[in-house]
Amino acid sequence: MTNTAILAASGLLLFAYALERLGRRFRLPAVVLLIVTGLVARQVLDALGLHYHWVDPIVPILGTLGLILIVLEGALDLTVTRERLPLIARSAASSLLGFVATLAGFALMFRYLLGLATPASVLAAIPFAVISSAVAIPSAAGLAAQPREFVVYESSLSDILGVLVFYSWLTAAGSIDTFALDLIGGGAVSLAVAAAAAVVLYYFVTQIVGHVRFLPLLAGLVFLYAIGKELHLSPLIVVLVCGLLINNPHLVHWHAGLRALHNDDYERTLAEFKGLVAELTFATKSLFFLLLGYWTDVRTMLSVRAWLIAVAGIALILASRWLILRALRQPSTAALVWIAPRGLITVLLFLSAHDTGQIDAFPFGAVMLIVLATAAMTALAHRGAAHAATPPGVEAPVTAAVDAAPPGTAGRS
């Protein structure tokens, strides 16, 4: 049994890496390839009479760890300067407006199409209003620097906003006053905890020595995330702020004591930390999407109601995103309109909503259809970017997206 588990884990990781390389070669999202592989594997193994029930509890755990690592990896790639403040403001505005617009649209659809009560409709709609950074950030790797940074900020902020709103609404039990109080108070507390945790983490990064250096830091972040989750805060804020501060130590150099901590080895230590985070992110995310595909019952994706919800939902996502990007006068709209995937965070929040018993009648197949379709559509972003950057009558080179990818991002899946 032990050897079988080792063979399975190592084999899955090797297979996931092969799919990632294949997806990059043919401009196919690795997330879609991983999920489809899991779906096919489920059918084959079921036909052979093999059922692995241990997958059920592992999928949410892997998803949570993957989400933490993905947001951290994205934050470690961002540089915060005064010149970037307009970009950050546009990203935040796009994230907020997109979240509100799609939340309202999905809630109305679930209220009148599925007949759910208003509180349950809003609860079910929140996961679909969140742009998944797990899919969006890798999908933007081949874009130019400005739109790529826009996607990283927007999707990370969307994840944080979605988690904060979801758990505030969950604990409010339909009360608007309780929801508003919990949302504002939880956000303020989350920011305060994030600032303190970021300073502490920066101190340890500058003072770290020995062979075991980074895993305790990651364990501390996961520990803080779990505590924040129990307190119904938004622990992803802690992860995002910690990553931003570590990659932008100049943000705390106004304090003489913190500025004195910076040393000549900091850049090398930071590069090693980024490398470890990237490797762990790939492994965790790949296993999650493979097992998610296996865990999904294909029959739930074949119902007419699931397809109606998926088609209407995808149309709503694309239409609202195009209007918001145009209103914000965001450059590269032709490419960015396709980068609005639903993925890991959507699945995790929907499973939490389903556990409440308020949306038992909701067809889970619609979730997977929207996740697969919106993830697949991110492949069109590079086509839009190529058309926007290529003069009429000139054929865009096939390698444009790969060549535009900054160092360290080309290997993401």
Beta strands, then each sheet from edge to edge (+ up, - down):
end
